[in-house]
Amino acid sequence: MNRILITGGCGFIGLNLIAYLMKKPVSDIVVLDNLSTGRKENLHEFDVEFHEGDIRDATLVEKLISSVDSVIHLAADTRVMESIENPDYNFDVNVVGTYNLLRAARNKGIERFVFASTGGAILGDIDPPVHEGIVPRPISPYGASKLFAEGYCSAFAGSYDMRTVALRFSNVYGPRSYHKGSVVAAFYKRIINGLPLIVYGDGTQTRDYVYVDDICEAIYLSLSGEHGGKVYQLGSGKETSINELIKEIKEVVGKDYNVDVQYESFRKGEIRKNYADISNAKRTLGFDSKVKLKDGLRRTWEWFCTNYHRYAETERQH
Ligand SMILES: NC(=O)c1ccc[n+]([C@@H]2O[C@H](COP(=O)([O-])OP(=O)(O)OC[C@H]3O[C@@H](n4cnc5c(N)ncnc54)[C@H](O)[C@@H]3O)[C@@H](O)[C@H]2O)c1
């Protein structure tokens, strides 16, 4: 495994993936990021080649792909609510951008292409556990864009013998998530600022929280083996309600922090219950969710306590 192009490498999962790959036999990492949500400053701890640019720029994508052996495609417009307001932009980035990368990879004879898909948004509001056998019925343009992209990954495997893999992540949490609006990051920022946690509904809605290092390992596993055109559902395989999550968080942050909770009405369109059946990924990919929720929450809290102000300052400067 030599040179790897990571799109969206300045984002939450990208930064953690670079940290993870630094401990593996990878000779070079090339990052392509348009810095729409990621920050170049956050790459400071890593020795990587950085290119500021957009995955929709076909010429740039062709040029960068000509120097690598594999592609890990994380860059995306990840904002579900905004995708409902502006589906055109979401389509351009997530569908056209992914197609650009696949086309360039095919032209350059690159086989390995790992695509970051999504567990919940692609399937719609269905009874969990979610798995690869369920017919996807996305209820947002974001979910539809990921399904489109999965389709092209499958088609390029079937038509051009590429070993594309689509990994459907559940709710990923962990260090380097300062800019994210996802629940663990949002709660930790509010706790640090002495604000109450906002829960929409009665807190019984469930999610599958998976620690980011487990996702990084799944990505790494996907770079080898015979996975052409495969789709894997990833997560912890455990169902956790928001109320249970808050209980764990209270224990992690300890008595120095006052954790108040403010319950508001349920948001329309929010999925009530979700967790993943990861048995296929365990069997075929060798994946397992190793980090227990309490441990992952503790590691994430330690990161927030140490890095909150530096990351907040970087955001203020943009
Ligand atoms: N975090 C999760 O819980 C989760 C869950 C399911 C799927 N995913 C998927 O994982 C991937 C990474 O998510 P994340 O949480 O790290 O998000 P993130 O927003 O932190 O990172 C995305 C990165 O992509 C960059 N980017 C966005 N548009 C770009 C473009 N047009 N060209 C180049 N770079 C661009 C951003 O600047 C950012 O650095 C995404 O594809 C997302 O859909 C994440």
The ligand as a Gaussian input file, in Angstrom:
#p B3LYP/6-31G(d) Opt

LIG

0 1
 N      -19.536000      11.683000      10.697000
 C      -20.527000      10.792000      10.565000
 O      -21.205000      10.427000      11.552000
 C      -20.845000      10.204000       9.195000
 C      -21.906000       9.301000       9.090000
 C      -22.201000       8.762000       7.843000
 C      -21.434000       9.095000       6.736000
 N      -20.412000       9.981000       6.867000
 C      -19.638000      10.331000       5.659000
 O      -18.259000      10.319000       5.962000
 C      -17.579000      11.317000       5.189000
 C      -16.736000      12.202000       6.096000
 O      -17.606000      12.824000       7.043000
 P      -17.064000      13.790000       8.187000
 O      -17.940000      13.581000       9.355000
 O      -15.593000      13.651000       8.335000
 O      -17.442000      15.208000       7.550000
 P      -16.608000      16.578000       7.565000
 O      -17.554000      17.645000       7.115000
 O      -15.910000      16.745000       8.849000
 O      -15.534000      16.327000       6.436000
 C      -15.809000      16.476000       5.051000
 C      -14.592000      17.129000       4.423000
 O      -14.819000      17.237000       3.012000
 C      -14.440000      18.533000       2.576000
 N      -15.244000      18.830000       1.375000
 C      -16.575000      19.068000       1.326000
 N      -16.944000      19.316000       0.049000
 C      -15.822000      19.184000      -0.715000
 C      -15.579000      19.314000      -2.106000
 N      -16.552000      19.641000      -2.961000
 N      -14.315000      19.136000      -2.560000
 C      -13.300000      18.831000      -1.694000
 N      -13.478000      18.710000      -0.361000
 C      -14.733000      18.879000       0.132000
 C      -14.729000      19.446000       3.745000
 O      -13.997000      20.659000       3.716000
 C      -14.330000      18.556000       4.925000
 O      -12.964000      18.711000       5.252000
 C      -18.655000      12.056000       4.413000
 O      -18.732000      11.523000       3.099000
 C      -19.931000      11.736000       5.173000
 O      -21.082000      11.783000       4.332000
 C      -20.101000      10.553000       8.069000

